[in-house]
Amino acid sequence: MEQIAWDDFAKVELRVGKILTAKPFPEARKPAYILEIDFGSELGTKRSSAQITHLYKPDELVGKLIVAVINFPRKQIGPVMSECLVTGFYNENGEVALCIPDKAVPLGSKLA
Protein backbone atom coordinates (compact mmCIF):
# COMPACT_ATOMS: atom_id res chain seq x y z
CA MET A 1 0.00 0.00 0.00
CA GLU A 2 1.35 3.41 -0.97
CA GLN A 3 1.67 5.87 1.88
CA ILE A 4 0.71 9.52 1.50
CA ALA A 5 1.67 12.62 3.44
CA TRP A 6 -0.77 14.25 5.84
CA ASP A 7 -0.84 17.30 3.55
CA ASP A 8 -2.14 15.11 0.70
CA PHE A 9 -5.00 13.81 2.84
CA ALA A 10 -5.80 17.29 4.15
CA LYS A 11 -6.51 18.43 0.58
CA VAL A 12 -9.49 16.06 0.30
CA GLU A 13 -12.71 17.80 1.32
CA LEU A 14 -14.81 14.99 2.82
CA ARG A 15 -18.01 16.62 4.02
CA VAL A 16 -21.36 15.56 5.45
CA GLY A 17 -24.46 16.21 3.39
CA LYS A 18 -28.13 15.29 3.55
CA ILE A 19 -29.84 13.73 0.55
CA LEU A 20 -32.75 15.93 -0.54
CA THR A 21 -33.86 13.94 -3.60
CA ALA A 22 -32.99 10.59 -5.14
CA LYS A 23 -34.22 9.81 -8.66
CA PRO A 24 -33.51 6.96 -11.07
CA PHE A 25 -30.86 7.72 -13.70
CA PRO A 26 -32.01 5.64 -16.71
CA GLU A 27 -29.33 7.06 -19.04
CA ALA A 28 -26.47 5.74 -16.85
CA ARG A 29 -24.41 2.82 -18.19
CA LYS A 30 -24.68 1.06 -14.83
CA PRO A 31 -27.78 1.39 -12.60
CA ALA A 32 -27.54 4.65 -10.65
CA TYR A 33 -29.50 7.41 -8.96
CA ILE A 34 -29.19 11.15 -9.36
CA LEU A 35 -28.89 12.66 -5.90
CA GLU A 36 -29.39 16.26 -4.80
CA ILE A 37 -27.41 16.74 -1.59
CA ASP A 38 -27.52 19.64 0.89
CA PHE A 39 -24.12 20.50 2.38
CA GLY A 40 -25.38 23.42 4.47
CA SER A 41 -25.57 27.16 3.92
CA GLU A 42 -21.82 27.65 3.33
CA LEU A 43 -21.47 24.98 0.61
CA GLY A 44 -25.03 24.76 -0.73
CA THR A 45 -26.51 21.85 -2.68
CA LYS A 46 -24.67 19.61 -5.09
CA ARG A 47 -25.70 16.91 -7.53
CA SER A 48 -24.15 13.46 -7.79
CA SER A 49 -24.63 10.24 -9.71
CA ALA A 50 -24.38 7.27 -7.35
CA GLN A 51 -24.33 3.56 -8.20
CA ILE A 52 -26.15 2.49 -5.05
CA THR A 53 -29.32 0.99 -6.53
CA HIS A 54 -28.73 -2.55 -5.27
CA LEU A 55 -28.93 -1.71 -1.58
CA TYR A 56 -31.09 1.43 -1.51
CA LYS A 57 -34.47 2.58 -2.82
CA PRO A 58 -34.92 6.28 -3.65
CA ASP A 59 -37.48 6.92 -0.91
CA GLU A 60 -35.21 5.49 1.82
CA LEU A 61 -32.31 7.72 0.73
CA VAL A 62 -34.15 11.02 1.21
CA GLY A 63 -33.09 12.57 4.52
CA LYS A 64 -30.07 10.27 4.93
CA LEU A 65 -26.73 11.80 5.93
CA ILE A 66 -23.82 10.82 3.68
CA VAL A 67 -20.11 11.57 3.32
CA ALA A 68 -18.91 12.97 -0.01
CA VAL A 69 -15.79 14.40 -1.59
CA ILE A 70 -16.76 17.91 -2.68
CA ASN A 71 -13.53 19.25 -4.18
CA PHE A 72 -13.08 16.96 -7.19
CA PRO A 73 -13.63 18.68 -10.55
CA ARG A 74 -17.19 18.44 -11.84
CA LYS A 75 -17.69 15.42 -14.11
CA GLN A 76 -20.13 14.99 -16.96
CA ILE A 77 -21.95 11.65 -16.64
CA GLY A 78 -24.34 11.36 -19.57
CA PRO A 79 -26.75 14.28 -19.31
CA VAL A 80 -25.86 14.96 -15.65
CA MET A 81 -23.02 17.10 -14.31
CA SER A 82 -21.84 15.37 -11.13
CA GLU A 83 -20.50 17.87 -8.58
CA CYS A 84 -19.37 15.57 -5.77
CA LEU A 85 -18.45 11.94 -5.10
CA VAL A 86 -20.62 10.08 -2.61
CA THR A 87 -18.50 7.61 -0.65
CA GLY A 88 -19.18 4.01 0.27
CA PHE A 89 -17.72 0.54 0.62
CA TYR A 90 -18.18 -2.55 -1.53
CA ASN A 91 -19.77 -5.49 0.25
CA GLU A 92 -19.00 -9.14 -0.54
CA ASN A 93 -21.37 -8.99 -3.55
CA GLY A 94 -19.76 -5.89 -5.05
CA GLU A 95 -22.67 -3.64 -4.01
CA VAL A 96 -21.95 -0.20 -2.55
CA ALA A 97 -22.94 0.47 1.07
CA LEU A 98 -22.89 4.19 1.88
CA CYS A 99 -20.36 5.73 4.25
CA ILE A 100 -22.58 7.52 6.76
CA PRO A 101 -22.15 9.24 10.14
CA ASP A 102 -23.80 7.23 12.91
CA LYS A 103 -24.80 10.38 14.86
CA ALA A 104 -26.28 13.72 13.80
CA VAL A 105 -23.67 16.29 12.76
CA PRO A 106 -24.06 19.72 11.12
CA LEU A 107 -24.36 19.71 7.34
CA GLY A 108 -21.08 20.57 5.69
CA SER A 109 -18.99 19.22 8.57
CA LYS A 110 -15.53 18.16 7.46
CA LEU A 111 -14.20 14.71 8.27
CA ALA A 112 -12.08 14.97 11.41
C-alpha positions in Angstrom: 0.0 0.0 0.0 1.4 3.4 -1.0 1.7 5.9 1.9 0.7 9.5 1.5 1.7 12.6 3.4 -0.8 14.2 5.8 -0.8 17.3 3.6 -2.1 15.1 0.7 -5.0 13.8 2.8 -5.8 17.3 4.2 -6.5 18.4 0.6 -9.5 16.1 0.3 -12.7 17.8 1.3 -14.8 15.0 2.8 -18.0 16.6 4.0 -21.4 15.6 5.5 -24.5 16.2 3.4 -28.1 15.3 3.5 -29.8 13.7 0.6 -32.8 15.9 -0.5 -33.9 13.9 -3.6 -33.0 10.6 -5.1 -34.2 9.8 -8.7 -33.5 7.0 -11.1 -30.9 7.7 -13.7 -32.0 5.6 -16.7 -29.3 7.1 -19.0 -26.5 5.7 -16.8 -24.4 2.8 -18.2 -24.7 1.1 -14.8 -27.8 1.4 -12.6 -27.5 4.6 -10.6 -29.5 7.4 -9.0 -29.2 11.1 -9.4 -28.9 12.7 -5.9 -29.4 16.3 -4.8 -27.4 16.7 -1.6 -27.5 19.6 0.9 -24.1 20.5 2.4 -25.4 23.4 4.5 -25.6 27.2 3.9 -21.8 27.7 3.3 -21.5 25.0 0.6 -25.0 24.8 -0.7 -26.5 21.9 -2.7 -24.7 19.6 -5.1 -25.7 16.9 -7.5 -24.1 13.5 -7.8 -24.6 10.2 -9.7 -24.4 7.3 -7.4 -24.3 3.6 -8.2 -26.1 2.5 -5.0 -29.3 1.0 -6.5 -28.7 -2.6 -5.3 -28.9 -1.7 -1.6 -31.1 1.4 -1.5 -34.5 2.6 -2.8 -34.9 6.3 -3.7 -37.5 6.9 -0.9 -35.2 5.5 1.8 -32.3 7.7 0.7 -34.1 11.0 1.2 -33.1 12.6 4.5 -30.1 10.3 4.9 -26.7 11.8 5.9 -23.8 10.8 3.7 -20.1 11.6 3.3 -18.9 13.0 0.0 -15.8 14.4 -1.6 -16.8 17.9 -2.7 -13.5 19.2 -4.2 -13.1 17.0 -7.2 -13.6 18.7 -10.5 -17.2 18.4 -11.8 -17.7 15.4 -14.1 -20.1 15.0 -17.0 -21.9 11.6 -16.6 -24.3 11.4 -19.6 -26.8 14.3 -19.3 -25.9 15.0 -15.7 -23.0 17.1 -14.3 -21.8 15.4 -11.1 -20.5 17.9 -8.6 -19.4 15.6 -5.8 -18.4 11.9 -5.1 -20.6 10.1 -2.6 -18.5 7.6 -0.7 -19.2 4.0 0.3 -17.7 0.5 0.6 -18.2 -2.5 -1.5 -19.8 -5.5 0.2 -19.0 -9.1 -0.5 -21.4 -9.0 -3.5 -19.8 -5.9 -5.1 -22.7 -3.6 -4.0 -21.9 -0.2 -2.5 -22.9 0.5 1.1 -22.9 4.2 1.9 -20.4 5.7 4.2 -22.6 7.5 6.8 -22.2 9.2 10.1 -23.8 7.2 12.9 -24.8 10.4 14.9 -26.3 13.7 13.8 -23.7 16.3 12.8 -24.1 19.7 11.1 -24.4 19.7 7.3 -21.1 20.6 5.7 -19.0 19.2 8.6 -15.5 18.2 7.5 -14.2 14.7 8.3 -12.1 15.0 11.4 
